[in-house]
Amino acid sequence: MLREFFLGFIKIHILYHAAKEEVYGVQLIDEIKRHGYNISPGTLYPTLHRLTQREYLKVISKNVNGKIRKYYSITPKGKLALEEAKKKIKELIKEVLEDIAQ
């Protein structure tokens, strides 16, 4: 069950970083790991593919030192989803953590 929750957080985290700059898989794995989540390439890349299929992300391939690397950036649809998620996160945090503020 926790894996399902964290995967939702990770999707939002991906959109957040893709809104700031183009991102690629290994970079995202490292960033997500920095926050204490261990995500395998077998989980990340299908997630990126789904976000791309649903038009939250767009992908371009670039040649980097002779290797093709896919870079992801947020789309207008992804920006709307991220803004909506931010509102929901803020509301949820306020409610879930209300006893801490007291």
FENPEDA-V789929 format. One record per residue. N is the residue number from 1. RES is the residue in one letter. SS is DSSP state (alpha for helix, beta for strand, coil for the rest). PSI is psi in whole degrees, 0 to 359 (none if undefined). Layout:
# FENPEDA-V789929
n->(N | N)
res->(RES | RES)
ss->(SS | SS)
psi->(PSI | PSI)
This chain:
# FENPEDA-V789929
n->(1 | 2 | 3 | 4 | 5 | 6 | 7 | 8 | 9 | 10 | 11 | 12 | 13 | 14 | 15 | 16 | 17 | 18 | 19 | 20 | 21 | 22 | 23 | 24 | 25 | 26 | 27 | 28 | 29 | 30 | 31 | 32 | 33 | 34 | 35 | 36 | 37 | 38 | 39 | 40 | 41 | 42 | 43 | 44 | 45 | 46 | 47 | 48 | 49 | 50 | 51 | 52 | 53 | 54 | 55 | 56 | 57 | 58 | 59 | 60 | 61 | 62 | 63 | 64 | 65 | 66 | 67 | 68 | 69 | 70 | 71 | 72 | 73 | 74 | 75 | 76 | 77 | 78 | 79 | 80 | 81 | 82 | 83 | 84 | 85 | 86 | 87 | 88 | 89 | 90 | 91 | 92 | 93 | 94 | 95 | 96 | 97 | 98 | 99 | 100 | 101 | 102)
res->(M | L | R | E | F | F | L | G | F | I | K | I | H | I | L | Y | H | A | A | K | E | E | V | Y | G | V | Q | L | I | D | E | I | K | R | H | G | Y | N | I | S | P | G | T | L | Y | P | T | L | H | R | L | T | Q | R | E | Y | L | K | V | I | S | K | N | V | N | G | K | I | R | K | Y | Y | S | I | T | P | K | G | K | L | A | L | E | E | A | K | K | K | I | K | E | L | I | K | E | V | L | E | D | I | A | Q)
ss->(coil | alpha | alpha | alpha | alpha | alpha | alpha | alpha | alpha | alpha | alpha | alpha | alpha | alpha | alpha | alpha | alpha | alpha | alpha | alpha | coil | coil | beta | coil | alpha | alpha | alpha | alpha | alpha | alpha | alpha | alpha | alpha | alpha | coil | coil | coil | coil | coil | coil | alpha | alpha | alpha | alpha | alpha | alpha | alpha | alpha | alpha | alpha | alpha | alpha | alpha | coil | coil | coil | beta | beta | beta | beta | beta | beta | beta | beta | coil | coil | beta | beta | beta | beta | beta | beta | beta | beta | coil | alpha | alpha | alpha | alpha | alpha | alpha | alpha | alpha | alpha | alpha | alpha | alpha | alpha | alpha | alpha | alpha | alpha | alpha | alpha | alpha | alpha | coil | coil | coil | coil | coil | coil)
psi->(317 | 324 | 319 | 318 | 311 | 327 | 324 | 316 | 318 | 320 | 317 | 319 | 319 | 312 | 319 | 310 | 325 | 337 | 334 | 321 | 166 | 140 | 159 | 166 | 303 | 322 | 317 | 320 | 314 | 317 | 315 | 322 | 325 | 334 | 9 | 6 | 131 | 115 | 131 | 159 | 328 | 342 | 317 | 309 | 320 | 327 | 315 | 319 | 315 | 317 | 326 | 315 | 323 | 5 | 29 | 334 | 155 | 155 | 140 | 147 | 137 | 148 | 117 | 110 | 42 | 0 | 146 | 125 | 136 | 127 | 137 | 139 | 159 | 148 | 171 | 320 | 321 | 322 | 317 | 316 | 319 | 316 | 319 | 318 | 319 | 317 | 315 | 320 | 314 | 314 | 316 | 316 | 316 | 317 | 311 | 326 | 17 | 328 | 339 | 325 | 346 | none)
